[in-house]
Amino acid sequence: MPAKKARKKATPRKKAGKAARKPTRKVAKKRPAPRAKKPAGPQFSCILCGVEVAVTKAGLGISRLMCCGQPMSRK
């Protein structure tokens, strides 16, 4: 005699209300803000206007920074 096949249980149908029509939204995980890094090179400031410049990559081209017609002082 052949074995009987197992029947699947009937699942109750969902109501066609507002909740059934809206897809569920995935909540994005909040990532911590990246921390600001201190510049590795020297920092310069203008005596007249107060502008500050931080050198991040030093090379042969940076010898004297100028602002307001005068060389910037090292901070």
N, CA, C, O and CB atoms as a CASP TS submission, in Angstrom:
PFRMAT TS
TARGET T0000
AUTHOR 0000-0000-0000
METHOD Language model
MODEL 1
PARENT N/A
ATOM      1  N   MET     1       0.841  -1.157   0.000  1.00  0.00           N
ATOM      2  CA  MET     1       0.000   0.000   0.000  1.00  0.00           C
ATOM      3  C   MET     1       0.907   1.248   0.000  1.00  0.00           C
ATOM      4  O   MET     1       1.850   1.306   0.789  1.00  0.00           O
ATOM      5  CB  MET     1      -0.969  -0.017   1.224  1.00  0.00           C
ATOM      6  N   PRO     2       0.643   2.256  -0.873  1.00  0.00           N
ATOM      7  CA  PRO     2       1.486   3.456  -0.941  1.00  0.00           C
ATOM      8  C   PRO     2       1.320   4.333   0.299  1.00  0.00           C
ATOM      9  O   PRO     2       0.257   4.360   0.918  1.00  0.00           O
ATOM     10  CB  PRO     2       1.152   4.267  -2.196  1.00  0.00           C
ATOM     11  N   ALA     3       2.404   5.055   0.653  1.00  0.00           N
ATOM     12  CA  ALA     3       2.362   5.936   1.825  1.00  0.00           C
ATOM     13  C   ALA     3       1.524   7.175   1.511  1.00  0.00           C
ATOM     14  O   ALA     3       1.488   7.658   0.380  1.00  0.00           O
ATOM     15  CB  ALA     3       3.797   6.347   2.260  1.00  0.00           C
ATOM     16  N   LYS     4       0.850   7.672   2.555  1.00  0.00           N
ATOM     17  CA  LYS     4       0.004   8.845   2.353  1.00  0.00           C
ATOM     18  C   LYS     4       0.869  10.103   2.381  1.00  0.00           C
ATOM     19  O   LYS     4       1.828  10.204   3.146  1.00  0.00           O
ATOM     20  CB  LYS     4      -1.113   8.919   3.435  1.00  0.00           C
ATOM     21  N   LYS     5       0.506  11.057   1.527  1.00  0.00           N
ATOM     22  CA  LYS     5       1.221  12.325   1.489  1.00  0.00           C
ATOM     23  C   LYS     5       0.695  13.228   2.590  1.00  0.00           C
ATOM     24  O   LYS     5      -0.502  13.265   2.874  1.00  0.00           O
ATOM     25  CB  LYS     5       1.079  13.003   0.107  1.00  0.00           C
ATOM     26  N   ALA     6       1.634  13.967   3.212  1.00  0.00           N
ATOM     27  CA  ALA     6       1.230  14.884   4.282  1.00  0.00           C
ATOM     28  C   ALA     6       0.625  16.137   3.665  1.00  0.00           C
ATOM     29  O   ALA     6       1.154  16.690   2.701  1.00  0.00           O
ATOM     30  CB  ALA     6       2.440  15.250   5.196  1.00  0.00           C
ATOM     31  N   ARG     7      -0.487  16.571   4.235  1.00  0.00           N
ATOM     32  CA  ARG     7      -1.144  17.772   3.736  1.00  0.00           C
ATOM     33  C   ARG     7      -0.596  18.998   4.459  1.00  0.00           C
ATOM     34  O   ARG     7      -0.259  18.935   5.641  1.00  0.00           O
ATOM     35  CB  ARG     7      -2.677  17.675   3.914  1.00  0.00           C
ATOM     36  N   LYS     8      -0.511  20.113   3.735  1.00  0.00           N
ATOM     37  CA  LYS     8      -0.092  21.370   4.343  1.00  0.00           C
ATOM     38  C   LYS     8      -1.276  21.950   5.088  1.00  0.00           C
ATOM     39  O   LYS     8      -2.423  21.840   4.657  1.00  0.00           O
ATOM     40  CB  LYS     8       0.446  22.372   3.277  1.00  0.00           C
ATOM     41  N   LYS     9      -0.969  22.574   6.224  1.00  0.00           N
ATOM     42  CA  LYS     9      -2.024  23.207   6.987  1.00  0.00           C
ATOM     43  C   LYS     9      -2.450  24.490   6.293  1.00  0.00           C
ATOM     44  O   LYS     9      -1.616  25.210   5.744  1.00  0.00           O
ATOM     45  CB  LYS     9      -1.566  23.489   8.429  1.00  0.00           C
ATOM     46  N   ALA    10      -3.705  24.768   6.316  1.00  0.00           N
ATOM     47  CA  ALA    10      -4.231  25.982   5.701  1.00  0.00           C
ATOM     48  C   ALA    10      -3.851  27.187   6.565  1.00  0.00           C
ATOM     49  O   ALA    10      -4.069  27.183   7.777  1.00  0.00           O
ATOM     50  CB  ALA    10      -5.779  25.891   5.522  1.00  0.00           C
ATOM     51  N   THR    11      -3.282  28.216   5.933  1.00  0.00           N
ATOM     52  CA  THR    11      -2.926  29.420   6.664  1.00  0.00           C
ATOM     53  C   THR    11      -4.059  30.434   6.532  1.00  0.00           C
ATOM     54  O   THR    11      -4.666  30.548   5.468  1.00  0.00           O
ATOM     55  CB  THR    11      -1.587  30.011   6.145  1.00  0.00           C
ATOM     56  N   PRO    12      -4.347  31.168   7.604  1.00  0.00           N
ATOM     57  CA  PRO    12      -5.424  32.147   7.512  1.00  0.00           C
ATOM     58  C   PRO    12      -5.023  33.312   6.596  1.00  0.00           C
ATOM     59  O   PRO    12      -3.872  33.748   6.592  1.00  0.00           O
ATOM     60  CB  PRO    12      -5.792  32.671   8.916  1.00  0.00           C
ATOM     61  N   ARG    13      -5.983  33.796   5.833  1.00  0.00           N
ATOM     62  CA  ARG    13      -5.714  34.890   4.908  1.00  0.00           C
ATOM     63  C   ARG    13      -5.668  36.212   5.654  1.00  0.00           C
ATOM     64  O   ARG    13      -6.391  36.426   6.627  1.00  0.00           O
ATOM     65  CB  ARG    13      -6.773  34.937   3.801  1.00  0.00           C
ATOM     66  N   LYS    14      -4.782  37.110   5.162  1.00  0.00           N
ATOM     67  CA  LYS    14      -4.666  38.428   5.762  1.00  0.00           C
ATOM     68  C   LYS    14      -5.750  39.332   5.193  1.00  0.00           C
ATOM     69  O   LYS    14      -6.181  39.179   4.050  1.00  0.00           O
ATOM     70  CB  LYS    14      -3.262  39.029   5.518  1.00  0.00           C
ATOM     71  N   LYS    15      -6.175  40.273   6.021  1.00  0.00           N
ATOM     72  CA  LYS    15      -7.166  41.226   5.561  1.00  0.00           C
ATOM     73  C   LYS    15      -6.500  42.234   4.629  1.00  0.00           C
ATOM     74  O   LYS    15      -5.333  42.581   4.815  1.00  0.00           O
ATOM     75  CB  LYS    15      -7.842  41.940   6.755  1.00  0.00           C
ATOM     76  N   ALA    16      -7.233  42.696   3.641  1.00  0.00           N
ATOM     77  CA  ALA    16      -6.703  43.648   2.667  1.00  0.00           C
ATOM     78  C   ALA    16      -6.899  45.070   3.162  1.00  0.00           C
ATOM     79  O   ALA    16      -7.536  45.880   2.488  1.00  0.00           O
ATOM     80  CB  ALA    16      -7.378  43.460   1.299  1.00  0.00           C
ATOM     81  N   GLY    17      -6.358  45.383   4.333  1.00  0.00           N
ATOM     82  CA  GLY    17      -6.460  46.724   4.896  1.00  0.00           C
ATOM     83  C   GLY    17      -5.250  47.561   4.522  1.00  0.00           C
ATOM     84  O   GLY    17      -4.467  47.171   3.656  1.00  0.00           O
ATOM     85  N   LYS    18      -5.092  48.707   5.168  1.00  0.00           N
ATOM     86  CA  LYS    18      -3.974  49.601   4.879  1.00  0.00           C
ATOM     87  C   LYS    18      -2.633  48.958   5.221  1.00  0.00           C
ATOM     88  O   LYS    18      -1.655  49.149   4.498  1.00  0.00           O
ATOM     89  CB  LYS    18      -4.133  50.904   5.648  1.00  0.00           C
ATOM     90  N   ALA    19      -2.576  48.216   6.288  1.00  0.00           N
ATOM     91  CA  ALA    19      -1.321  47.592   6.709  1.00  0.00           C
ATOM     92  C   ALA    19      -0.852  46.553   5.698  1.00  0.00           C
ATOM     93  O   ALA    19       0.352  46.353   5.538  1.00  0.00           O
ATOM     94  CB  ALA    19      -1.484  46.943   8.084  1.00  0.00           C
ATOM     95  N   ALA    20      -1.760  45.903   5.026  1.00  0.00           N
ATOM     96  CA  ALA    20      -1.387  44.875   4.064  1.00  0.00           C
ATOM     97  C   ALA    20      -0.827  45.492   2.789  1.00  0.00           C
ATOM     98  O   ALA    20      -0.031  44.851   2.103  1.00  0.00           O
ATOM     99  CB  ALA    20      -2.588  43.993   3.738  1.00  0.00           C
ATOM    100  N   ARG    21      -1.223  46.728   2.448  1.00  0.00           N
ATOM    101  CA  ARG    21      -0.783  47.372   1.224  1.00  0.00           C
ATOM    102  C   ARG    21       0.590  48.020   1.357  1.00  0.00           C
ATOM    103  O   ARG    21       1.328  48.081   0.374  1.00  0.00           O
ATOM    104  CB  ARG    21      -1.787  48.401   0.806  1.00  0.00           C
ATOM    105  N   LYS    22       0.954  48.507   2.544  1.00  0.00           N
ATOM    106  CA  LYS    22       2.223  49.188   2.730  1.00  0.00           C
ATOM    107  C   LYS    22       3.354  48.179   2.897  1.00  0.00           C
ATOM    108  O   LYS    22       3.255  47.267   3.718  1.00  0.00           O
ATOM    109  CB  LYS    22       2.158  50.121   3.939  1.00  0.00           C
ATOM    110  N   PRO    23       4.422  48.336   2.127  1.00  0.00           N
ATOM    111  CA  PRO    23       5.583  47.463   2.373  1.00  0.00           C
ATOM    112  C   PRO    23       6.318  47.940   3.620  1.00  0.00           C
ATOM    113  O   PRO    23       6.337  49.131   3.929  1.00  0.00           O
ATOM    114  CB  PRO    23       6.548  47.449   1.141  1.00  0.00           C
ATOM    115  N   THR    24       6.903  47.018   4.310  1.00  0.00           N
ATOM    116  CA  THR    24       7.631  47.384   5.527  1.00  0.00           C
ATOM    117  C   THR    24       8.960  48.013   5.146  1.00  0.00           C
ATOM    118  O   THR    24       9.623  47.555   4.215  1.00  0.00           O
ATOM    119  CB  THR    24       7.854  46.147   6.442  1.00  0.00           C
ATOM    120  N   ARG    25       9.357  49.075   5.870  1.00  0.00           N
ATOM    121  CA  ARG    25      10.612  49.762   5.613  1.00  0.00           C
ATOM    122  C   ARG    25      11.698  49.226   6.523  1.00  0.00           C
ATOM    123  O   ARG    25      11.468  48.975   7.706  1.00  0.00           O
ATOM    124  CB  ARG    25      10.454  51.269   5.801  1.00  0.00           C
ATOM    125  N   LYS    26      12.873  49.054   5.963  1.00  0.00           N
ATOM    126  CA  LYS    26      14.007  48.626   6.770  1.00  0.00           C
ATOM    127  C   LYS    26      14.598  49.845   7.451  1.00  0.00           C
ATOM    128  O   LYS    26      14.733  50.899   6.830  1.00  0.00           O
ATOM    129  CB  LYS    26      15.075  47.896   5.906  1.00  0.00           C
ATOM    130  N   VAL    27      14.943  49.713   8.694  1.00  0.00           N
ATOM    131  CA  VAL    27      15.523  50.812   9.455  1.00  0.00           C
ATOM    132  C   VAL    27      17.038  50.748   9.312  1.00  0.00           C
ATOM    133  O   VAL    27      17.666  49.735   9.620  1.00  0.00           O
ATOM    134  CB  VAL    27      15.096  50.750  10.956  1.00  0.00           C
ATOM    135  N   ALA    28      17.612  51.851   8.838  1.00  0.00           N
ATOM    136  CA  ALA    28      19.062  51.899   8.654  1.00  0.00           C
ATOM    137  C   ALA    28      19.743  52.106  10.004  1.00  0.00           C
ATOM    138  O   ALA    28      19.283  52.892  10.833  1.00  0.00           O
ATOM    139  CB  ALA    28      19.456  53.028   7.664  1.00  0.00           C
ATOM    140  N   LYS    29      20.833  51.397  10.208  1.00  0.00           N
ATOM    141  CA  LYS    29      21.586  51.553  11.447  1.00  0.00           C
ATOM    142  C   LYS    29      22.396  52.840  11.375  1.00  0.00           C
ATOM    143  O   LYS    29      22.992  53.155  10.345  1.00  0.00           O
ATOM    144  CB  LYS    29      22.512  50.331  11.698  1.00  0.00           C
ATOM    145  N   LYS    30      22.410  53.578  12.476  1.00  0.00           N
ATOM    146  CA  LYS    30      23.160  54.818  12.519  1.00  0.00           C
ATOM    147  C   LYS    30      24.632  54.513  12.772  1.00  0.00           C
ATOM    148  O   LYS    30      24.990  53.776  13.690  1.00  0.00           O
ATOM    149  CB  LYS    30      22.600  55.761  13.604  1.00  0.00           C
ATOM    150  N   ARG    31      25.470  55.103  11.927  1.00  0.00           N
ATOM    151  CA  ARG    31      26.905  54.923  12.082  1.00  0.00           C
ATOM    152  C   ARG    31      27.474  56.139  12.798  1.00  0.00           C
ATOM    153  O   ARG    31      27.001  57.255  12.585  1.00  0.00           O
ATOM    154  CB  ARG    31      27.598  54.711  10.706  1.00  0.00           C
ATOM    155  N   PRO    32      28.466  55.944  13.631  1.00  0.00           N
ATOM    156  CA  PRO    32      29.060  57.108  14.309  1.00  0.00           C
ATOM    157  C   PRO    32      29.772  58.000  13.297  1.00  0.00           C
ATOM    158  O   PRO    32      30.339  57.514  12.318  1.00  0.00           O
ATOM    159  CB  PRO    32      30.053  56.656  15.417  1.00  0.00           C
ATOM    160  N   ALA    33      29.737  59.299  13.540  1.00  0.00           N
ATOM    161  CA  ALA    33      30.377  60.254  12.642  1.00  0.00           C
ATOM    162  C   ALA    33      31.892  60.082  12.709  1.00  0.00           C
ATOM    163  O   ALA    33      32.449  59.852  13.782  1.00  0.00           O
ATOM    164  CB  ALA    33      29.975  61.707  13.004  1.00  0.00           C
ATOM    165  N   PRO    34      32.561  60.195  11.552  1.00  0.00           N
ATOM    166  CA  PRO    34      34.017  60.067  11.576  1.00  0.00           C
ATOM    167  C   PRO    34      34.650  61.235  12.325  1.00  0.00           C
ATOM    168  O   PRO    34      34.202  62.376  12.220  1.00  0.00           O
ATOM    169  CB  PRO    34      34.574  59.990  10.147  1.00  0.00           C
ATOM    170  N   ARG    35      35.682  60.933  13.068  1.00  0.00           N
ATOM    171  CA  ARG    35      36.365  61.960  13.850  1.00  0.00           C
ATOM    172  C   ARG    35      37.291  62.766  12.946  1.00  0.00           C
ATOM    173  O   ARG    35      37.877  62.239  12.001  1.00  0.00           O
ATOM    174  CB  ARG    35      37.161  61.327  15.016  1.00  0.00           C
ATOM    175  N   ALA    36      37.408  64.039  13.254  1.00  0.00           N
ATOM    176  CA  ALA    36      38.300  64.906  12.488  1.00  0.00           C
ATOM    177  C   ALA    36      39.742  64.612  12.896  1.00  0.00           C
ATOM    178  O   ALA    36      40.062  64.513  14.081  1.00  0.00           O
ATOM    179  CB  ALA    36      37.952  66.413  12.714  1.00  0.00           C
ATOM    180  N   LYS    37      40.592  64.478  11.900  1.00  0.00           N
ATOM    181  CA  LYS    37      42.003  64.185  12.163  1.00  0.00           C
ATOM    182  C   LYS    37      42.791  65.482  12.204  1.00  0.00           C
ATOM    183  O   LYS    37      42.490  66.424  11.471  1.00  0.00           O
ATOM    184  CB  LYS    37      42.585  63.230  11.089  1.00  0.00           C
ATOM    185  N   LYS    38      43.791  65.527  13.056  1.00  0.00           N
ATOM    186  CA  LYS    38      44.673  66.680  13.108  1.00  0.00           C
ATOM    187  C   LYS    38      45.615  66.623  11.918  1.00  0.00           C
ATOM    188  O   LYS    38      46.094  65.548  11.556  1.00  0.00           O
ATOM    189  CB  LYS    38      45.464  66.725  14.444  1.00  0.00           C
ATOM    190  N   PRO    39      45.886  67.776  11.303  1.00  0.00           N
ATOM    191  CA  PRO    39      46.828  67.759  10.182  1.00  0.00           C
ATOM    192  C   PRO    39      48.230  67.427  10.660  1.00  0.00           C
ATOM    193  O   PRO    39      48.643  67.835  11.746  1.00  0.00           O
ATOM    194  CB  PRO    39      46.827  69.107   9.456  1.00  0.00           C
ATOM    195  N   ALA    40      48.956  66.684   9.839  1.00  0.00           N
ATOM    196  CA  ALA    40      50.283  66.225  10.231  1.00  0.00           C
ATOM    197  C   ALA    40      51.333  67.306  10.043  1.00  0.00           C
ATOM    198  O   ALA    40      52.351  67.310  10.735  1.00  0.00           O
ATOM    199  CB  ALA    40      50.666  64.994   9.438  1.00  0.00           C
ATOM    200  N   GLY    41      51.091  68.235   9.099  1.00  0.00           N
ATOM    201  CA  GLY    41      52.085  69.255   8.787  1.00  0.00           C
ATOM    202  C   GLY    41      51.935  70.515   9.625  1.00  0.00           C
ATOM    203  O   GLY    41      51.138  70.560  10.563  1.00  0.00           O
ATOM    204  N   PRO    42      52.707  71.535   9.279  1.00  0.00           N
ATOM    205  CA  PRO    42      52.654  72.799  10.038  1.00  0.00           C
ATOM    206  C   PRO    42      51.372  73.577   9.761  1.00  0.00           C
ATOM    207  O   PRO    42      50.701  73.351   8.754  1.00  0.00           O
ATOM    208  CB  PRO    42      53.864  73.671   9.699  1.00  0.00           C
ATOM    209  N   GLN    43      51.041  74.493  10.662  1.00  0.00           N
ATOM    210  CA  GLN    43      49.872  75.344  10.508  1.00  0.00           C
ATOM    211  C   GLN    43      50.338  76.793  10.406  1.00  0.00           C
ATOM    212  O   GLN    43      51.243  77.220  11.123  1.00  0.00           O
ATOM    213  CB  GLN    43      48.876  75.156  11.693  1.00  0.00           C
ATOM    214  N   PHE    44      49.702  77.542   9.501  1.00  0.00           N
ATOM    215  CA  PHE    44      50.037  78.936   9.281  1.00  0.00           C
ATOM    216  C   PHE    44      48.803  79.789   9.512  1.00  0.00           C
ATOM    217  O   PHE    44      47.680  79.322   9.318  1.00  0.00           O
ATOM    218  CB  PHE    44      50.598  79.154   7.861  1.00  0.00           C
ATOM    219  N   SER    45      49.002  81.047   9.928  1.00  0.00           N
ATOM    220  CA  SER    45      47.883  81.971  10.095  1.00  0.00           C
ATOM    221  C   SER    45      48.294  83.358   9.613  1.00  0.00           C
ATOM    222  O   SER    45      49.460  83.741   9.692  1.00  0.00           O
ATOM    223  CB  SER    45      47.420  82.021  11.576  1.00  0.00           C
ATOM    224  N   CYS    46      47.308  84.099   9.111  1.00  0.00           N
ATOM    225  CA  CYS    46      47.535  85.457   8.631  1.00  0.00           C
ATOM    226  C   CYS    46      47.335  86.414   9.801  1.00  0.00           C
ATOM    227  O   CYS    46      46.362  86.297  10.546  1.00  0.00           O
ATOM    228  CB  CYS    46      46.577  85.809   7.441  1.00  0.00           C
ATOM    229  N   ILE    47      48.245  87.345   9.958  1.00  0.00           N
ATOM    230  CA  ILE    47      48.170  88.293  11.065  1.00  0.00           C
ATOM    231  C   ILE    47      47.051  89.307  10.841  1.00  0.00           C
ATOM    232  O   ILE    47      46.379  89.713  11.789  1.00  0.00           O
ATOM    233  CB  ILE    47      49.511  89.014  11.242  1.00  0.00           C
ATOM    234  N   LEU    48      46.847  89.719   9.573  1.00  0.00           N
ATOM    235  CA  LEU    48      45.875  90.765   9.276  1.00  0.00           C
ATOM    236  C   LEU    48      44.420  90.270   9.294  1.00  0.00           C
ATOM    237  O   LEU    48      43.580  90.852   9.979  1.00  0.00           O
ATOM    238  CB  LEU    48      46.184  91.365   7.931  1.00  0.00           C
ATOM    239  N   CYS    49      44.122  89.204   8.548  1.00  0.00           N
ATOM    240  CA  CYS    49      42.717  88.774   8.420  1.00  0.00           C
ATOM    241  C   CYS    49      42.368  87.568   9.284  1.00  0.00           C
ATOM    242  O   CYS    49      41.185  87.293   9.483  1.00  0.00           O
ATOM    243  CB  CYS    49      42.415  88.449   6.979  1.00  0.00           C
ATOM    244  N   GLY    50      43.345  86.845   9.799  1.00  0.00           N
ATOM    245  CA  GLY    50      43.079  85.722  10.697  1.00  0.00           C
ATOM    246  C   GLY    50      42.822  84.392  10.018  1.00  0.00           C
ATOM    247  O   GLY    50      42.405  83.447  10.688  1.00  0.00           O
ATOM    248  N   VAL    51      43.052  84.275   8.722  1.00  0.00           N
ATOM    249  CA  VAL    51      42.860  83.019   8.002  1.00  0.00           C
ATOM    250  C   VAL    51      43.901  82.014   8.475  1.00  0.00           C
ATOM    251  O   VAL    51      45.077  82.344   8.629  1.00  0.00           O
ATOM    252  CB  VAL    51      42.955  83.233   6.463  1.00  0.00           C
ATOM    253  N   GLU    52      43.450  80.778   8.703  1.00  0.00           N
ATOM    254  CA  GLU    52      44.364  79.714   9.130  1.00  0.00           C
ATOM    255  C   GLU    52      44.458  78.651   8.047  1.00  0.00           C
ATOM    256  O   GLU    52      43.450  78.271   7.451  1.00  0.00           O
ATOM    257  CB  GLU    52      43.898  79.084  10.467  1.00  0.00           C
ATOM    258  N   VAL    53      45.667  78.176   7.796  1.00  0.00           N
ATOM    259  CA  VAL    53      45.925  77.157   6.783  1.00  0.00           C
ATOM    260  C   VAL    53      46.682  76.020   7.442  1.00  0.00           C
ATOM    261  O   VAL    53      47.661  76.246   8.154  1.00  0.00           O
ATOM    262  CB  VAL    53      46.725  77.738   5.572  1.00  0.00           C
ATOM    263  N   ALA    54      46.220  74.776   7.200  1.00  0.00           N
ATOM    264  CA  ALA    54      46.913  73.593   7.714  1.00  0.00           C
ATOM    265  C   ALA    54      47.466  72.815   6.525  1.00  0.00           C
ATOM    266  O   ALA    54      46.720  72.463   5.611  1.00  0.00           O
ATOM    267  CB  ALA    54      45.955  72.695   8.581  1.00  0.00           C
ATOM    268  N   VAL    55      48.749  72.551   6.532  1.00  0.00           N
ATOM    269  CA  VAL    55      49.416  71.826   5.452  1.00  0.00           C
ATOM    270  C   VAL    55      49.268  70.336   5.728  1.00  0.00           C
ATOM    271  O   VAL    55      49.689  69.845   6.775  1.00  0.00           O
ATOM    272  CB  VAL    55      50.928  72.233   5.331  1.00  0.00           C
ATOM    273  N   THR    56      48.663  69.618   4.777  1.00  0.00           N
ATOM    274  CA  THR    56      48.465  68.178   4.961  1.00  0.00           C
ATOM    275  C   THR    56      49.516  67.353   4.237  1.00  0.00           C
ATOM    276  O   THR    56      49.899  66.284   4.712  1.00  0.00           O
ATOM    277  CB  THR    56      47.087  67.777   4.480  1.00  0.00           C
ATOM    278  N   LYS    57      49.994  67.842   3.077  1.00  0.00           N
ATOM    279  CA  LYS    57      51.031  67.136   2.331  1.00  0.00           C
ATOM    280  C   LYS    57      52.144  68.124   2.025  1.00  0.00           C
ATOM    281  O   LYS    57      51.954  69.063   1.251  1.00  0.00           O
ATOM    282  CB  LYS    57      50.462  66.500   1.018  1.00  0.00           C
ATOM    283  N   ALA    58      53.274  67.917   2.615  1.00  0.00           N
ATOM    284  CA  ALA    58      54.403  68.811   2.406  1.00  0.00           C
ATOM    285  C   ALA    58      55.185  68.366   1.180  1.00  0.00           C
ATOM    286  O   ALA    58      55.270  67.178   0.872  1.00  0.00           O
ATOM    287  CB  ALA    58      55.315  68.847   3.651  1.00  0.00           C
ATOM    288  N   GLY    59      55.749  69.338   0.494  1.00  0.00           N
ATOM    289  CA  GLY    59      56.566  69.053  -0.675  1.00  0.00           C
ATOM    290  C   GLY    59      57.532  70.190  -0.908  1.00  0.00           C
ATOM    291  O   GLY    59      57.699  71.054  -0.047  1.00  0.00           O
ATOM    292  N   LEU    60      58.171  70.199  -2.065  1.00  0.00           N
ATOM    293  CA  LEU    60      59.144  71.245  -2.373  1.00  0.00           C
ATOM    294  C   LEU    60      58.457  72.561  -2.744  1.00  0.00           C
ATOM    295  O   LEU    60      59.093  73.612  -2.667  1.00  0.00           O
ATOM    296  CB  LEU    60      60.058  70.795  -3.512  1.00  0.00           C
ATOM    297  N   GLY    61      57.202  72.541  -3.138  1.00  0.00           N
ATOM    298  CA  GLY    61      56.507  73.737  -3.591  1.00  0.00           C
ATOM    299  C   GLY    61      56.072  74.663  -2.472  1.00  0.00           C
ATOM    300  O   GLY    61      55.845  75.846  -2.728  1.00  0.00           O
ATOM    301  N   ILE    62      55.947  74.187  -1.255  1.00  0.00           N
ATOM    302  CA  ILE    62      55.476  75.025  -0.159  1.00  0.00           C
ATOM    303  C   ILE    62      56.680  75.574   0.587  1.00  0.00           C
ATOM    304  O   ILE    62      57.307  74.875   1.384  1.00  0.00           O
ATOM    305  CB  ILE    62      54.544  74.230   0.800  1.00  0.00           C
ATOM    306  N   SER    63      56.995  76.833   0.318  1.00  0.00           N
ATOM    307  CA  SER    63      58.109  77.438   1.038  1.00  0.00           C
ATOM    308  C   SER    63      57.639  78.665   1.812  1.00  0.00           C
ATOM    309  O   SER    63      57.991  78.836   2.979  1.00  0.00           O
ATOM    310  CB  SER    63      59.237  77.817   0.067  1.00  0.00           C
ATOM    311  N   ARG    64      56.833  79.533   1.158  1.00  0.00           N
ATOM    312  CA  ARG    64      56.300  80.719   1.829  1.00  0.00           C
ATOM    313  C   ARG    64      54.853  80.908   1.405  1.00  0.00           C
ATOM    314  O   ARG    64      54.582  81.125   0.224  1.00  0.00           O
ATOM    315  CB  ARG    64      57.147  81.988   1.498  1.00  0.00           C
ATOM    316  N   LEU    65      53.942  80.830   2.324  1.00  0.00           N
ATOM    317  CA  LEU    65      52.537  81.075   2.032  1.00  0.00           C
ATOM    318  C   LEU    65      52.265  82.560   2.174  1.00  0.00           C
ATOM    319  O   LEU    65      52.727  83.190   3.126  1.00  0.00           O
ATOM    320  CB  LEU    65      51.613  80.249   2.966  1.00  0.00           C
ATOM    321  N   MET    66      51.509  83.131   1.222  1.00  0.00           N
ATOM    322  CA  MET    66      51.226  84.558   1.209  1.00  0.00           C
ATOM    323  C   MET    66      49.730  84.785   1.391  1.00  0.00           C
ATOM    324  O   MET    66      48.907  84.043   0.854  1.00  0.00           O
ATOM    325  CB  MET    66      51.721  85.205  -0.103  1.00  0.00           C
ATOM    326  N   CYS    67      49.391  85.818   2.154  1.00  0.00           N
ATOM    327  CA  CYS    67      48.010  86.245   2.335  1.00  0.00           C
ATOM    328  C   CYS    67      48.033  87.743   2.628  1.00  0.00           C
ATOM    329  O   CYS    67      48.872  88.210   3.399  1.00  0.00           O
ATOM    330  CB  CYS    67      47.299  85.440   3.492  1.00  0.00           C
ATOM    331  N   CYS    68      47.135  88.487   2.028  1.00  0.00           N
ATOM    332  CA  CYS    68      47.036  89.953   2.226  1.00  0.00           C
ATOM    333  C   CYS    68      48.339  90.653   1.863  1.00  0.00           C
ATOM    334  O   CYS    68      48.649  91.701   2.431  1.00  0.00           O
ATOM    335  CB  CYS    68      46.666  90.277   3.688  1.00  0.00           C
ATOM    336  N   GLY    69      49.112  90.094   0.926  1.00  0.00           N
ATOM    337  CA  GLY    69      50.354  90.710   0.493  1.00  0.00           C
ATOM    338  C   GLY    69      51.523  90.500   1.429  1.00  0.00           C
ATOM    339  O   GLY    69      52.599  91.052   1.197  1.00  0.00           O
ATOM    340  N   GLN    70      51.343  89.712   2.490  1.00  0.00           N
ATOM    341  CA  GLN    70      52.418  89.467   3.442  1.00  0.00           C
ATOM    342  C   GLN    70      52.571  87.966   3.660  1.00  0.00           C
ATOM    343  O   GLN    70      51.604  87.221   3.503  1.00  0.00           O
ATOM    344  CB  GLN    70      52.146  90.191   4.782  1.00  0.00           C
ATOM    345  N   PRO    71      53.771  87.513   4.020  1.00  0.00           N
ATOM    346  CA  PRO    71      53.940  86.085   4.315  1.00  0.00           C
ATOM    347  C   PRO    71      53.170  85.697   5.589  1.00  0.00           C
ATOM    348  O   PRO    71      53.093  86.469   6.545  1.00  0.00           O
ATOM    349  CB  PRO    71      55.446  85.740   4.472  1.00  0.00           C
ATOM    350  N   MET    72      52.614  84.505   5.575  1.00  0.00           N
ATOM    351  CA  MET    72      51.845  84.021   6.732  1.00  0.00           C
ATOM    352  C   MET    72      52.806  83.552   7.826  1.00  0.00           C
ATOM    353  O   MET    72      53.875  83.019   7.528  1.00  0.00           O
ATOM    354  CB  MET    72      50.880  82.861   6.316  1.00  0.00           C
ATOM    355  N   SER    73      52.429  83.748   9.084  1.00  0.00           N
ATOM    356  CA  SER    73      53.291  83.333  10.194  1.00  0.00           C
ATOM    357  C   SER    73      52.951  81.913  10.614  1.00  0.00           C
ATOM    358  O   SER    73      51.802  81.476  10.549  1.00  0.00           O
ATOM    359  CB  SER    73      53.149  84.295  11.393  1.00  0.00           C
ATOM    360  N   ARG    74      53.980  81.216  11.044  1.00  0.00           N
ATOM    361  CA  ARG    74      53.784  79.842  11.514  1.00  0.00           C
ATOM    362  C   ARG    74      53.142  79.852  12.885  1.00  0.00           C
ATOM    363  O   ARG    74      53.546  80.621  13.757  1.00  0.00           O
ATOM    364  CB  ARG    74      55.121  79.075  11.555  1.00  0.00           C
ATOM    365  N   LYS    75      52.168  79.024  13.078  1.00  0.00           N
ATOM    366  CA  LYS    75      51.419  78.989  14.333  1.00  0.00           C
ATOM    367  C   LYS    75      52.091  78.131  15.360  1.00  0.00           C
ATOM    368  O   LYS    75      51.588  77.995  16.475  1.00  0.00           O
ATOM    369  CB  LYS    75      50.024  78.493  14.102  1.00  0.00           C
TER
END
